[in-house]
Amino acid sequence: MSSPLWTGIYASFEEVPSSVNAYDGEEWQRAIIARIERWHSAVAQALPLPPVPERGTLLAALIAGMGLSSCRVLDIGGGGATTLLQVKGSLPEVSLDWTVVEREAVCAVASSVVLESGLQFTTSIPTESAADIAYMGSSLQYFDDWQGVLYRAASAATRFVLLEDVPAVSCASFASAQRYYSGSIPTWFISHDELMSQANRSGLKCVLRDRFRASILGDWNGYPMDNFPETHRVGLASTFLFKVAA
């Protein structure tokens, strides 16, 4: 039987016994390249329809609903920009100006293999009014200062902030060690109430709350957290769409 995917309840990232710097490591870079290659292969097989995504997103529907012929997206923690490839497949008539915010090592490897018009990589969240939509798909929880990241995302967006695959919990936020290959990395389980409070302080209004379903270790029924108290379990992750205050 494999070890739990997450272990421990901690008050901060500093307390989590992480053993690897995952996001600068070769394993993570190889995983990004593999995802890009899988997507391009899936596109070739699915045409004229877009391929089945590895994880769903509301982003294409949000952009379509805005009725724009062009849209600026700030993809924070966007890895190899596979969400861009997914959205382009669904919105062929929309011009996308897409900025991925990532670590330097990820920017270097991804920019060498993803050659898409309108795409750029950067290592920091741009300043005010940099995008129509700031997007984070399964990334907010991996930032030590998730509150500050949300605030900067809100400052950079002019219309919406979309968060997907957020491990929201009813208890207070806590950090844990996530199994990563042979090591572990720190991650947050974020209090729903704390997230709403920080969003309000950041000038955001929540206009949609939903559950997010993804496959985790082949299971679609939520986070496998039987080793945690019931009060600290996520179940299905969450999606939050925030409107930026005028």
C-alpha positions in Angstrom: 0.0 0.0 0.0 1.4 3.4 -1.0 2.0 6.1 1.6 -0.6 9.0 2.0 -0.4 11.8 -0.6 -0.4 14.4 2.2 0.8 14.1 5.7 1.0 16.4 8.7 -0.8 19.5 9.9 1.4 22.5 10.2 1.0 26.3 10.8 3.5 27.4 8.1 5.6 26.2 5.2 8.7 26.5 7.3 7.5 23.8 9.6 6.7 21.3 6.7 9.5 18.7 6.4 9.9 19.2 2.6 12.8 17.3 1.0 13.1 18.6 -2.5 12.9 21.9 -4.4 10.4 20.5 -6.8 9.8 23.5 -9.1 13.4 23.9 -10.0 14.1 20.2 -10.4 14.5 18.2 -13.6 11.6 15.9 -12.7 9.2 18.8 -12.7 10.7 20.2 -16.0 10.3 16.8 -17.6 6.7 16.6 -16.4 5.9 20.0 -18.0 7.4 18.9 -21.4 5.6 15.6 -21.3 2.3 17.4 -20.7 2.9 19.7 -23.6 3.7 16.8 -25.9 0.6 14.9 -24.8 -1.5 17.9 -25.6 -0.1 18.4 -29.1 -0.6 14.7 -29.8 -4.2 14.9 -28.5 -4.9 17.9 -30.8 -3.7 16.0 -33.8 -6.0 13.1 -33.0 -9.1 15.1 -32.1 -9.4 17.6 -34.9 -11.7 19.3 -35.8 -12.9 19.1 -32.1 -10.6 20.2 -29.2 -9.1 17.2 -27.4 -10.4 16.0 -24.0 -8.5 18.1 -21.4 -6.5 16.5 -18.7 -8.3 18.8 -16.2 -11.4 20.9 -16.9 -11.5 24.7 -16.7 -14.2 27.4 -16.9 -11.8 29.8 -18.5 -12.8 29.4 -22.1 -16.5 29.8 -21.2 -15.7 32.9 -19.1 -13.9 34.5 -22.1 -16.6 33.6 -24.5 -19.2 35.1 -22.1 -17.3 38.3 -22.0 -17.9 38.7 -25.8 -14.4 39.9 -26.5 -12.5 39.5 -29.8 -9.2 39.6 -27.8 -8.4 38.8 -24.2 -5.4 39.2 -21.9 -4.9 36.4 -19.5 -2.4 36.3 -16.6 -1.8 32.6 -15.9 -0.1 32.5 -12.5 1.7 29.2 -11.8 0.8 28.2 -15.4 3.6 25.7 -16.0 4.1 25.0 -19.7 1.0 27.1 -20.8 -1.1 24.0 -21.5 -4.2 25.9 -20.4 -3.5 28.3 -23.2 -3.4 25.4 -25.7 -6.7 24.1 -24.3 -8.4 27.5 -24.4 -7.2 28.2 -28.0 -8.8 24.9 -29.1 -12.1 26.0 -27.7 -11.9 29.7 -28.9 -10.4 29.7 -32.4 -11.8 33.1 -33.2 -10.5 34.9 -30.1 -7.1 36.5 -30.0 -5.3 35.6 -26.8 -2.5 37.6 -25.1 -1.3 35.1 -22.6 1.3 35.6 -19.8 2.5 32.7 -17.7 4.1 33.6 -14.3 6.5 30.9 -13.3 9.8 30.2 -11.7 12.9 31.0 -13.7 13.8 27.4 -14.4 10.2 26.6 -15.6 10.1 29.7 -17.8 13.4 28.7 -19.5 12.3 25.2 -20.3 8.7 26.0 -21.3 9.6 28.9 -23.5 12.0 26.7 -25.5 9.3 24.2 -26.4 6.0 26.2 -26.5 6.1 28.5 -29.5 2.6 30.2 -29.6 1.8 33.6 -30.8 0.8 36.0 -28.0 2.5 33.9 -25.3 5.2 35.2 -23.0 6.7 33.9 -19.7 7.8 36.0 -16.8 9.0 35.3 -13.2 6.9 37.9 -11.4 3.3 39.1 -11.4 3.0 42.2 -13.5 1.8 45.5 -12.1 -1.7 47.0 -12.2 -4.1 46.4 -15.2 -1.9 43.9 -16.9 -4.7 41.5 -17.9 -8.5 41.1 -18.3 -8.4 37.9 -16.3 -5.9 36.6 -13.7 -6.1 32.8 -13.5 -4.7 30.2 -11.1 -5.4 26.6 -11.8 -4.2 24.4 -9.0 -1.5 26.8 -8.1 -2.5 29.2 -5.3 -1.9 26.5 -2.6 1.7 26.1 -3.5 2.6 29.7 -2.8 3.9 30.3 0.7 2.4 33.8 0.8 -0.9 32.8 -0.9 -2.6 35.9 0.5 -0.1 38.2 -1.1 -0.3 36.4 -4.4 -4.1 36.8 -4.4 -3.8 40.5 -3.7 -1.2 41.0 -6.5 -3.4 38.9 -8.9 -6.4 41.2 -8.1 -4.2 44.3 -8.7 -3.1 43.0 -12.1 -6.6 42.0 -13.3 -9.2 44.5 -14.7 -12.2 42.2 -14.8 -12.0 38.8 -13.2 -9.8 36.5 -11.0 -10.5 32.8 -11.5 -9.2 30.2 -9.1 -9.6 26.5 -9.8 -8.8 23.3 -8.0 -8.4 25.1 -4.7 -8.2 22.7 -1.7 -10.6 24.7 0.4 -11.4 23.6 4.0 -13.9 24.6 6.6 -11.3 24.7 9.4 -8.4 27.2 9.7 -5.8 27.1 6.9 -3.0 24.6 7.5 0.1 23.5 5.6 1.0 19.9 4.9 3.7 17.8 3.2 2.7 16.6 -0.2 4.3 13.4 -1.6 6.3 14.3 -4.7 8.1 11.4 -6.4 10.5 10.2 -3.7 10.3 13.4 -1.7 7.8 15.9 -0.4 6.8 19.6 -1.0 4.8 22.0 1.2 1.3 22.9 0.2 -1.6 24.8 1.8 -5.1 23.7 2.6 -6.8 27.0 2.5 -9.7 28.1 4.8 -12.8 29.1 2.8 -13.5 31.9 5.2 -9.9 33.2 5.2 -9.9 33.1 1.4 -13.1 35.1 1.2 -11.7 37.6 3.7 -8.5 38.1 1.7 -10.4 38.4 -1.5 -12.6 41.1 0.0 -9.5 43.0 1.2 -8.1 42.6 -2.3 -11.1 44.4 -3.9 -12.7 41.2 -5.2 -16.4 40.1 -5.1 -17.1 36.4 -5.3 -19.7 35.8 -8.1 -19.4 32.1 -8.4 -18.5 29.2 -6.1 -18.4 25.6 -7.3 -16.7 22.3 -6.7 -13.9 21.2 -8.9 -13.6 17.5 -9.9 -10.3 16.1 -11.1 -8.6 12.7 -11.1 -6.2 12.2 -8.2 -4.4 8.9 -8.3 -7.1 7.6 -10.7 -10.0 8.6 -8.4 -12.5 11.3 -9.2 -14.2 11.5 -5.8 -12.0 14.1 -4.1 -8.8 14.4 -2.2 -7.7 11.1 -0.5 -7.3 12.3 3.0 -8.5 9.5 5.2 -5.4 10.0 7.3 -6.6 13.5 8.4 -9.3 14.3 10.9 -12.7 14.8 9.2 -12.6 18.5 10.1 -9.5 18.9 7.9 -10.6 17.0 4.8 -11.2 18.7 1.5 -13.5 16.3 -0.3 -13.8 17.9 -3.8 -11.7 20.9 -4.4 -13.3 24.3 -5.2 -13.6 26.9 -8.0 -14.0 30.6 -7.2 -14.7 33.3 -9.7 -14.2 36.8 -8.4 -15.1 40.1 -10.1 -12.7 42.9 -9.7 -14.2 46.0 -8.1 -14.7 48.9 -10.4 
